[in-house]
Amino acid sequence: MSVSRSLDDATVAMIANSCLCQRIQRAGRIIGRRFDEAFRPLGINNWQFSVLVALKYLGSPTIGELADALGMDRTTVTKNLKPLSRRALLRVSADEHDARARRITLTEAGEAILAEAGDSWHQAQQSIMARFPPGDVAVFASSLERFQLGDRS
C-alpha cells in the first residue's frame, strides 16, 4: 500500500504563483474567448479561424502538415475539420501523388468567411494588444516563437 503524500502549502503557493503552463493556458483561454466573441457573427470560433488562416497560408497542406503548423496531433485536427467541411469551408481529398495522404483545400466559401473575418480579427487583436505596455507584445511574440522553433517533440 502506498503512503499518501501531499504538497506543503509553500510549494503549492509557489506553483500557483509561478507556473508558466497555468499562466499561458489561462491567458490563452481569455484571449481565445475574445476572438470567439469577434468571430461569433460569422459562425466560427478562434480555432476554426486559425485553421482557415493556416490553409490560406500553406496552400493545400496534408493533414500532417496542418497539424504541425497548428501544434496539434493529426487525430485532433481531423476531428475538428469536420464542422468546417460540413459547412463547405474546406475540402479534404486524396493527394494526387499519394492516395494515402489527405490534402485540405480552402473552398470559395472558406475564402469568403476568411475575408469577412479579417476586420473582426484586426479589432480583437488591437484590443488585446492595447492591454500590453509598448514593446511587450513584440518581446512576448518573439519569445514564444523561439520556444516553438525549439520544440520538435
C-alpha positions as CSV (number, residue, x, y, z in Angstrom):
1,M,0.0,0.0,0.0
2,S,1.4,3.4,-1.0
3,V,1.7,6.2,1.5
4,S,-0.4,9.3,0.6
5,R,1.7,12.4,0.1
6,S,0.7,15.9,-0.4
7,L,2.5,19.1,-1.3
8,D,3.1,21.6,1.5
9,D,1.3,25.0,1.4
10,A,4.5,26.9,0.5
11,T,5.1,24.6,-2.5
12,V,1.5,24.9,-3.7
13,A,1.7,28.7,-3.4
14,M,5.0,28.8,-5.3
15,I,3.5,26.7,-8.1
16,A,0.3,28.7,-8.2
17,N,2.2,32.0,-8.4
18,S,4.9,31.0,-10.9
19,C,3.7,28.1,-13.2
20,L,4.2,29.2,-16.8
21,C,1.9,26.4,-18.0
22,Q,-1.0,27.6,-15.9
23,R,-0.4,31.3,-16.8
24,I,-0.2,30.6,-20.5
25,Q,-3.3,28.4,-20.5
26,R,-5.3,31.0,-18.6
27,A,-4.2,33.8,-20.9
28,G,-4.9,31.6,-23.9
29,R,-8.5,30.9,-22.7
30,I,-9.1,34.6,-22.0
31,I,-7.7,35.7,-25.4
32,G,-9.4,32.9,-27.1
33,R,-12.8,34.0,-25.7
34,R,-12.2,37.5,-27.0
35,F,-11.6,36.2,-30.5
36,D,-14.5,33.8,-30.2
37,E,-16.8,36.8,-29.5
38,A,-15.3,38.6,-32.5
39,F,-16.0,35.7,-34.9
40,R,-19.4,34.6,-33.4
41,P,-21.4,36.7,-36.0
42,L,-19.6,34.7,-38.8
43,G,-20.4,31.3,-37.2
44,I,-16.8,30.3,-36.5
45,N,-14.6,30.2,-33.4
46,N,-11.0,31.2,-33.0
47,W,-9.7,27.7,-33.6
48,Q,-11.7,27.5,-36.9
49,F,-10.3,30.9,-37.9
50,S,-6.8,29.6,-37.2
51,V,-7.4,26.6,-39.5
52,L,-8.7,28.8,-42.3
53,V,-5.7,31.2,-42.0
54,A,-3.3,28.2,-42.0
55,L,-5.0,26.7,-45.1
56,K,-4.7,30.1,-46.9
57,Y,-1.1,30.4,-45.8
58,L,0.0,26.9,-46.5
59,G,-2.0,26.4,-49.7
60,S,-3.2,22.8,-49.8
61,P,-1.4,21.0,-46.9
62,T,-1.7,17.4,-45.8
63,I,-3.4,16.8,-42.5
64,G,0.0,16.1,-41.0
65,E,1.4,19.4,-42.3
66,L,-1.6,21.3,-41.0
67,A,-1.3,19.5,-37.6
68,D,2.3,20.5,-37.4
69,A,1.5,24.1,-38.3
70,L,-1.2,24.3,-35.6
71,G,0.9,22.4,-33.0
72,M,-1.7,19.6,-32.7
73,D,-1.9,15.9,-33.3
74,R,-3.4,14.6,-36.5
75,T,-6.4,12.9,-34.8
76,T,-7.5,16.1,-33.1
77,V,-7.1,18.1,-36.3
78,T,-9.1,15.5,-38.4
79,K,-11.9,15.6,-35.8
80,N,-12.0,19.4,-35.8
81,L,-12.0,19.7,-39.6
82,K,-15.4,18.0,-39.8
83,P,-17.6,21.0,-38.9
84,L,-15.7,23.2,-41.4
85,S,-16.1,20.5,-44.0
86,R,-19.8,20.2,-43.4
87,R,-20.2,23.9,-43.9
88,A,-18.2,23.5,-47.2
89,L,-15.5,25.9,-46.0
90,L,-12.8,23.4,-46.8
91,R,-12.5,20.2,-48.8
92,V,-10.5,17.1,-47.8
93,S,-9.4,14.9,-50.7
94,A,-6.8,12.3,-51.6
95,D,-3.4,13.6,-52.6
96,E,-2.9,13.2,-56.4
97,H,0.6,11.6,-55.9
98,D,-0.1,9.6,-52.7
99,A,-3.6,8.2,-52.2
100,R,-2.8,7.5,-48.5
101,A,-2.3,11.2,-47.9
102,R,-5.2,13.6,-47.5
103,R,-4.9,17.2,-48.6
104,I,-7.1,20.1,-47.2
105,T,-8.1,22.9,-49.5
106,L,-9.9,26.1,-48.7
107,T,-13.1,26.5,-50.7
108,E,-14.6,29.7,-52.1
109,A,-17.0,29.7,-49.1
110,G,-14.0,29.4,-46.8
111,E,-12.2,32.2,-48.6
112,A,-15.3,34.4,-48.2
113,I,-15.6,33.7,-44.4
114,L,-11.9,34.3,-44.0
115,A,-12.2,37.7,-45.9
116,E,-15.1,38.7,-43.7
117,A,-13.2,37.7,-40.5
118,G,-10.3,39.9,-41.3
119,D,-11.8,43.1,-39.8
120,S,-13.1,41.2,-36.7
121,W,-9.6,39.7,-36.2
122,H,-8.0,43.1,-36.5
123,Q,-10.3,44.7,-33.9
124,A,-9.8,41.8,-31.5
125,Q,-6.1,41.8,-32.0
126,Q,-5.8,45.6,-31.4
127,S,-8.0,45.4,-28.2
128,I,-5.8,42.7,-26.8
129,M,-2.5,44.4,-27.8
130,A,-3.7,47.6,-26.2
131,R,-3.6,45.9,-22.8
132,F,0.2,45.4,-23.1
133,P,2.8,48.1,-22.4
134,P,4.6,49.3,-25.6
135,G,7.1,46.8,-26.8
136,D,6.0,43.9,-24.7
137,V,3.9,42.3,-27.4
138,A,6.9,42.1,-29.7
139,V,9.1,40.6,-27.0
140,F,6.5,38.1,-25.9
141,A,5.8,37.0,-29.5
142,S,9.5,36.6,-30.2
143,S,9.9,34.6,-27.0
144,L,7.0,32.3,-28.0
145,E,8.4,31.9,-31.5
146,R,11.9,30.9,-30.1
147,F,10.2,28.3,-27.9
148,Q,8.1,26.9,-30.7
149,L,11.1,26.6,-33.1
150,G,13.0,24.7,-30.4
151,D,10.1,22.2,-29.8
152,R,10.3,19.4,-32.2
153,S,9.0,16.7,-30.0
